[in-house]
Structures are given as structure tokens and as C-alpha cells.
Amino acid sequence: MKGDDVIVFLHIQKTGGTTFGRHLVQNVRLEVPCDCRPGQKKCTCYRPNRRETWLFSRFSTGWSCGLHADWTELTNCVPAPWHWPAGISGKFYYITLLRDPVSRYLSEWRHVQRGATSKTSLHMCDGRTPTPEELPPCYEGTDWSGCTLQEFMDCPYNLANNRQVRMLADLSLVGCYNLSFIPEGKRAQLLLESAKKNLRGMAFFGLTEFQRKTQYLFERTFNLKFIRPFMQYNSTRAGGVEVDEDTIRRIEELNDLDMQLYDYAKDLFQQRDAKVLSNEVATREERKQPLVFAGLA
């Protein structure tokens, strides 16, 4: 990473982003590897001969734009001059990971059930955070530990619902968290289309269910190599949850926008993968061609 460009990792909860984030700081073959010291939460990822970071992520810059900052927050916060004392002349390349919505939802429920909260998330949009009326809590007390899956699904304000669409969309288009800004159906349509557009505009995105292809696509996109191969772990916490068909259907309904986005993402991912593979084959074929000198062939 010698130029001035910066990779910005948009980390959506329970998509395998923590593992991927660690890959970025510990597993990329670089001229100057990230400096990760025991006991420290952040690594220093400088360019060669310059005290400038090439990576904006949890494990390099920390949650500089808020805990699990979304597209709306990152695109307004990342370019801010206080992040770049020496100035920034390159591009910001946004990347993210997506996951099968049912698995992701179950994983988030288990995470919350164990006592995790997102209370420190800012949800900043159009220069302000949501009011308590716009974003009521799903529980009273310090956390929601011990909540049943039924309770988790029954909260109409649960940000786990359609989380991937919401975190990838430009929330300014729909009045942020003000649900009375436009009709519900129109809001859903705008959010989905915005999330698709922003996903298309990303330099790279991976799919949790396709670890090796995700690694391959990242390496070819940024001309970087990982030291160790990605592992496909299917025995995750969500995988260990036994749920009946009716419950799965309910989760799919609650995450209808995410289901549509994920179908779209899978198709786009396969297209990008096929294009990269095709380019690689073409490059190899060109290398096999005999050299033809002008006027001598």
C-alpha cells in the first residue's frame, strides 16, 4: 500500500467481520506489516516510510466513527480532516462482508442473549443521533441478556431486523430514523435500492459463506496476498441453534429486505468472481503467446 488510497472496512455485526478484520491487520503480506502488539486492541498500519495509515478499521484506527458505524456514518466521518493530519489525496475504497440473513440474525440474538449491547453505537444521521421516540429500546435495564428468540423477534424496534440493508443504505434518503418521514412501503423500497447501489459502488465485498472466494476476490481486487488461507467455519454459534420451519419463515419475513439484498449480493459476487477469473485466464494466455516483433514477424 504505497500510494495514498485508503481501505475503509464497514463492519456489520455478526457477519464474520471480526475474523476478517484480523486478517487485514495480521495476515496480509506487506512490505511494512501492521504492528500488532500483545495486549493492545489496535495495530499500527503505516505505509512504507510514512506515518500514514492505509486501513480504516476497528483493529487499525478503532471505532473512530462510532461502534459499528454504517455507510451513512462512515461516508460523512471518514473524510473528516482530523483523521488525516497530513491531508489525504487518494481515494477511499469501502469494503464489507455480508452473511445469510437468517444465520446472521440468529447469531446476533445469541450475542445479545449473552449480554452484548450496542449502546455505544451513535446511529448518527444528518448531523444528529436519533431521539428516544425515533429509536425506542427493546428492553429495560443494562442489557437484554437471557432474552428468548421470541422476545427478540417481537420487538418492532429491533435493529437486528434488516440490519444489512440499513447499514449499507444512505439513511438521509428516508429521513434517517424518523419513520413518519415517508410511507413504510416507500421507505423500504428506497432503503433496498440505496443498499444495492452502495454495494455495487464498493471496491470489494465478501460473503461469509464463501471464505475462499472472498479471499481470492480481495487479493485480486487490491493486488495483495494473504499469508494464510481463510478457513470456512460452518459450525458457528448460529449453526448450533435448532429452530423450526415456522420460526425460520418468521425470521425471513422480519428480514425481507436483507433476504432480497443477499440474493442480489450473491449474484453480484459471482459476477465479480467470474470476471476476475476470466481476466486471470486471459493474462495467462497472453503470457504464453510468442513475442512478435514489428516488421520481423
C-alpha positions in Angstrom: 0.0 0.0 0.0 2.4 2.7 -1.2 0.0 5.2 -2.7 -2.4 7.5 -1.0 -5.5 5.3 -1.2 -7.2 4.0 2.0 -9.3 0.9 2.5 -12.3 1.5 4.7 -13.9 -1.6 6.3 -17.6 -1.3 7.0 -18.1 -3.9 9.7 -21.7 -5.2 10.0 -22.4 -7.2 13.2 -22.2 -11.0 13.1 -21.0 -11.3 9.5 -17.6 -12.7 10.4 -16.2 -9.2 10.3 -14.0 -9.6 13.4 -12.2 -12.6 11.8 -11.8 -10.7 8.5 -10.7 -7.6 10.3 -7.9 -9.6 12.0 -6.9 -11.0 8.6 -6.4 -7.4 7.4 -4.0 -6.4 10.2 -2.3 -9.8 10.8 -2.4 -11.8 7.6 -1.6 -9.6 4.7 1.8 -9.9 3.1 3.1 -6.3 3.1 6.4 -4.6 2.7 5.7 -3.0 6.1 3.4 -5.3 8.1 0.9 -3.8 10.6 2.5 -3.5 14.0 0.2 -5.5 16.4 1.4 -5.7 20.0 0.1 -8.1 22.6 -2.5 -6.5 24.9 -3.3 -3.7 22.5 -6.6 -3.6 20.7 -5.3 -1.6 17.8 -2.5 -2.2 15.3 -0.4 0.4 13.6 -0.8 0.0 9.8 1.5 2.6 8.2 2.6 2.9 4.6 6.4 2.3 3.8 8.4 5.3 5.0 5.3 7.3 6.0 3.4 7.6 9.3 0.1 7.4 7.4 -2.4 4.5 7.7 -3.7 2.7 4.7 -6.5 1.0 6.6 -9.5 2.5 8.4 -11.0 -0.3 10.5 -11.7 -1.4 14.1 -8.3 -3.1 14.5 -6.3 -0.2 13.0 -8.0 3.1 13.8 -10.5 1.8 16.3 -14.2 2.7 16.2 -13.3 6.3 15.1 -16.7 6.9 13.7 -18.6 5.1 16.4 -19.2 1.5 17.2 -20.1 -0.5 14.1 -20.5 2.7 12.1 -22.7 2.3 9.0 -22.4 3.6 5.4 -24.2 6.8 6.4 -21.9 7.5 9.3 -18.7 6.4 7.6 -19.1 8.4 4.4 -19.7 11.5 6.5 -17.0 10.9 9.1 -14.1 9.1 7.3 -13.0 12.1 5.1 -13.0 14.5 8.1 -9.6 16.3 8.2 -8.9 15.4 11.9 -8.5 11.8 10.8 -5.8 12.8 8.3 -3.4 15.4 9.8 -1.1 15.3 6.8 -4.0 15.5 4.4 -5.4 12.8 2.1 -5.1 12.9 -1.7 -6.0 9.4 -2.5 -9.3 7.5 -2.7 -11.3 5.8 0.0 -12.1 2.2 -1.0 -15.1 0.9 1.0 -15.3 -2.8 1.7 -17.7 -5.0 3.7 -18.9 -8.6 4.4 -22.4 -9.9 4.1 -24.0 -13.0 5.5 -27.0 -15.2 5.0 -29.7 -13.1 6.9 -31.2 -16.0 8.9 -27.8 -17.2 10.2 -26.8 -13.6 10.9 -30.0 -12.8 12.8 -29.7 -15.9 14.9 -26.1 -15.2 15.7 -27.0 -11.6 16.8 -29.8 -13.0 19.0 -27.3 -15.3 20.7 -24.8 -12.5 21.1 -27.4 -10.2 22.7 -28.7 -13.1 24.8 -25.2 -13.4 26.3 -25.3 -9.8 27.4 -23.8 -7.9 24.4 -25.2 -4.4 23.7 -24.7 -1.8 21.0 -25.4 1.1 23.4 -22.3 3.0 22.4 -23.4 3.0 18.7 -24.1 6.5 17.6 -26.5 6.0 14.7 -25.5 9.5 13.5 -27.5 10.7 10.5 -27.9 14.2 9.1 -25.8 15.6 11.9 -27.7 14.2 14.9 -28.4 11.0 16.7 -32.0 9.5 16.8 -34.4 10.6 19.6 -35.7 8.0 22.1 -39.1 8.3 20.2 -37.4 7.5 16.9 -35.4 4.6 18.3 -37.0 3.2 21.4 -35.1 0.5 23.3 -36.2 -3.2 23.2 -35.5 -3.7 26.8 -35.2 -2.0 30.2 -32.1 -2.2 32.3 -28.4 -2.5 31.3 -28.7 -5.3 28.7 -31.1 -7.9 27.2 -29.3 -10.9 28.5 -31.4 -14.1 28.7 -33.9 -12.9 26.1 -35.7 -15.6 24.2 -35.8 -15.8 20.4 -39.5 -15.0 20.6 -38.9 -11.8 22.6 -36.1 -10.8 20.2 -38.4 -11.2 17.2 -41.3 -9.5 18.9 -39.6 -6.1 19.4 -40.6 -3.9 16.5 -37.7 -1.5 17.0 -35.0 -4.3 16.9 -32.1 -3.0 14.8 -31.2 -6.6 14.0 -34.1 -6.6 11.6 -32.8 -5.9 8.1 -29.6 -4.7 9.6 -27.5 -5.3 6.5 -29.7 -3.1 4.3 -29.9 -0.4 6.9 -26.2 -0.3 7.4 -25.4 -0.2 3.7 -28.1 2.4 2.7 -28.0 6.1 2.7 -30.4 6.8 5.5 -30.6 10.5 4.7 -32.8 9.5 1.7 -35.5 8.3 4.1 -35.4 10.9 6.9 -32.9 8.8 9.0 -34.7 7.1 11.9 -37.9 9.2 11.6 -40.4 6.6 10.4 -43.1 9.2 9.7 -41.0 10.9 7.1 -42.3 8.8 4.2 -44.7 5.8 4.0 -43.4 2.4 5.2 -43.5 0.8 1.7 -41.7 3.6 0.0 -39.1 3.7 2.8 -38.4 0.0 2.4 -38.0 0.3 -1.4 -35.7 3.3 -1.1 -33.5 1.6 1.5 -33.2 -1.6 -0.5 -32.3 0.3 -3.8 -29.8 2.5 -1.9 -28.1 -0.5 -0.3 -27.8 -2.2 -3.7 -26.4 0.9 -5.3 -23.8 1.3 -2.5 -22.9 -2.3 -2.6 -22.3 -2.0 -6.4 -20.1 1.0 -5.7 -17.9 -0.8 -3.2 -14.4 -1.8 -4.4 -14.9 -5.2 -2.8 -17.3 -7.1 -0.6 -17.2 -10.7 0.6 -19.7 -13.3 1.6 -19.3 -15.2 4.9 -20.5 -18.4 3.3 -17.7 -18.3 0.7 -14.5 -17.7 2.6 -12.0 -18.9 -0.1 -13.7 -17.0 -2.9 -13.8 -13.9 -0.6 -10.1 -14.3 0.0 -9.4 -14.8 -3.8 -11.5 -11.8 -4.8 -9.9 -9.5 -2.2 -6.4 -10.5 -3.3 -7.1 -9.9 -7.0 -9.0 -6.6 -6.3 -6.2 -5.0 -4.3 -3.2 -6.9 -5.7 -2.4 -8.1 -2.1 -1.7 -11.6 -0.8 -2.8 -13.2 2.4 -0.2 -15.3 4.2 -2.5 -18.0 5.5 -5.7 -19.2 3.7 -9.1 -18.3 5.0 -11.0 -21.1 6.7 -14.6 -22.0 6.2 -16.2 -22.5 9.6 -19.7 -23.7 9.3 -20.0 -24.7 13.0 -20.7 -21.2 14.2 -23.0 -20.2 17.1 -25.9 -19.7 14.7 -25.3 -23.1 13.2 -25.8 -24.7 16.6 -29.3 -23.1 17.1 -32.2 -25.5 16.5 -35.2 -23.7 15.0 -38.3 -25.0 13.3 -39.5 -24.0 9.8 -42.2 -21.6 11.1 -39.5 -19.7 13.1 -37.2 -19.6 10.0 -40.1 -18.2 7.9 -40.7 -15.5 10.6 -37.1 -14.5 10.6 -37.1 -14.3 6.8 -40.2 -12.1 6.9 -38.6 -9.8 9.5 -35.5 -9.6 7.3 -37.3 -9.5 3.9 -35.1 -6.6 2.7 -31.9 -8.4 3.8 -33.1 -11.5 2.0 -33.5 -9.6 -1.2 -30.2 -7.8 -0.8 -28.4 -11.1 -0.1 -29.8 -12.7 -3.3 -28.6 -9.6 -5.2 -25.2 -9.7 -3.5 -24.7 -13.4 -4.3 -25.3 -12.8 -7.9 -23.0 -9.7 -8.0 -20.4 -11.6 -6.1 -20.4 -14.5 -8.6 -20.2 -12.0 -11.5 -17.2 -10.3 -9.9 -15.6 -13.6 -9.2 -16.1 -14.8 -12.8 -14.8 -11.6 -14.2 -11.6 -11.7 -12.2 -11.1 -15.4 -13.1 -11.7 -14.6 -16.8 -9.1 -11.7 -16.7 -6.6 -14.0 -15.0 -7.1 -16.7 -17.6 -6.7 -14.1 -20.4 -3.5 -12.8 -18.8 -2.0 -16.3 -18.6 -2.9 -16.9 -22.2 -1.2 -13.7 -23.3 2.0 -14.8 -21.4 2.0 -18.0 -23.4 1.9 -16.1 -26.8 5.2 -15.9 -28.6 6.7 -12.4 -28.9 6.1 -10.8 -32.3 8.4 -8.0 -33.2 7.1 -5.4 -35.6 8.5 -5.9 -39.1 10.1 -9.2 -38.3 7.1 -11.5 -37.9 
